[in-house]
Amino acid sequence: MTDVAVVGFAQAPNVRATNGTTNGVEMLVPIFQEVFSQTGLSKSDIGFWCSGSSDYLAGRAFSFIAAIDAIGAVPPINESHVEMDAAWALFEAWVKIQTGEVDTALVYGFGKSSAGNLRRTLALQLDPYSVAPLWPDSVSIAGLQARMGLDAGDYTEQDMAEVAARNRASAKGNPSAQISGAFDPQELLSEPYLADPLRAHDCAPITDGASVVVLASAERAREIRERPAYIGGIQHRIESGSLGARDLRRSASTEAAGSALGTDGVEIAELHAPFTHQEILLRRALGLGESVSVNPSGGALCGNPMFAAGLSRIGEAATQVFEGRAGKVLAHATSGPALQQNLVCVMEGRA
């Protein structure tokens, strides 16, 4: 197999709302320029482009086509798209480089959640016959999952509040974070419920944002960046779309993906957990001990741009390798209700 590395990462500021269009162009143009500046590449150097977004979120058909305006129509490009988080677009780009047809790829994801009612829009991903007609919103479904774990004694509301406080404190070092600062878990627990047992701090904020990652074959990677983040392995798994057909107290698909890769030696992990209890579930599913630093960027709880947050976890983890803060890192992305689909990527630096 061809070794592939992450060689560039940039993201737009995670904000509650932007004034731009739903096709992401205004967010993408600056971060394309930033990642080209980082890598010394130009549009003509990119062999393959792949994006992740959703027409449902954008409220328009083929919104990803409009986003290509950020790239430019001339000369023509080799392009593809996935209707889900751009972490899965990165998987497609990784496969494309494996074929030997290209040696570089640029992956991007974007989402303008402020344009509509996100909790209601996400109900459209549920079973269209027996669940979606009831319009259960995404936060309420997560609340059901959290309640199952609490009632079983898997964790406490105090544990959940501590996850929120730690992520917000970590995000103080992330200029792109939407929420950051020092918070007392006990004060967080005094806040009212949003969807029992979830409070506002337990839920990722509604976020507009975008991110971009550049991949290269090992040979090209060494030319582009002094310390690339080589992808040691990438796996993704899917569980039933029926909420009643799986055990919501665990993430079997994450367990399977992590087991296939192995997590020994991981120093830093970026977990795509839009809810506090899900970070606890994911940490256990991946067997990450206390020595592993989780979400030094603040994670999705401090900024959750739909269809870009999972890709950002890969970019944030890769940055830890770029800057020499870790030798081996793990990134995770999720899609679907209550951790239905999960992708795990392990990266490392090499001498």
C-alpha positions, 0 to 999 in steps of 0.5 A: 500500500502507498503511505499517505500523510496529512501535510496541511490543515486550516479551518474557518473560525467556529461562530454561531452565525455567518452572513454568507451563503449556505454554499460555504464559498465565503468560508472556504476561500480564506482557508484554501489560501491559508493551506496553500500558504502553509504547504507551498502548493497551488491549485494546479498541484492538487490531483484530487479534490473531495468535499463533505456537506449536506444539501439538507443543511444548505436548503438547496440541491447540489449545494456542493457544486456551488461551493466549487466556486471557491476553487475556481472553474478553470482549469477543470479539476478532478472532484468528488463529494460525500453527503456526510462529514468530510472525514469520510471525504478524506477516506475517499481521498486516501483511497484515491492516492492508494490507486496511484492515480494522484499523489496529492489531494485536498479535502474540505467540509463546510456547514452553515447550521444557522440557516435553519433549525438544526435539531429539526433538520437532523431528524431527516436522517432517521428511519423515514418510516417509523422514526422520522415522522415523529420528528424526534430532534437530535438533542432529545435522542442524545438525551435518551442515550445519556439517560440510559448510561446514567441510569446504568451507573456508567457515569454521572452528571458530575462526570459529564460536567467535568468533560465540558469544563475540561474541553472549554479550558483546553479551547482557550489555546484554540483561536478558532474555538467558538466557546472557551474559558474557565468553568466550574463544574458545580456551577455548570450543574446548577444550570437548567436542563435543555433536554433532560439529562442534558444541559446546554454545556453538555451539547455542542453549540450550533456552529457555522464553519469549514475546514480543509486538509491536504493529503500527499503520498509519502514521497510528496509529503517529505517535499511539502512538510518537514514533519508530516503526519503519516496515516498509519491506518484508517477504519470506519464502521456503521451500525443499524439505523434503528435506535432500538436495534443497538445498545446505546450505552456503548459504541460498537462501531467505534470499538470495531474500528479502534480494535482493527487499528490498535490504539497502543502508543497513542498520546493525543486523541481528538474525539468528535463527541457533540455531547459530553456523555459521548466523549466518555463512551468513545474514550472507553470504546477506544480503550484510551487511558488517563495518560492520553490527552483528549481534545486539546483543541476543545473538540466539538463541544467548543465548536461543531460545524456540521460536516466539517467537525470530524475532518477538523478532528483529523486536522487538529490531531495531525497538527500535534504531529506537525508541531512535534507535540506528539509522535502518535495521535488518534482522530475520530469522526462520527455521523448519524444519530447517537454515534451511528457511524464512526471513523477512526484514523491513527497518525504518526510522525516518522524520523 
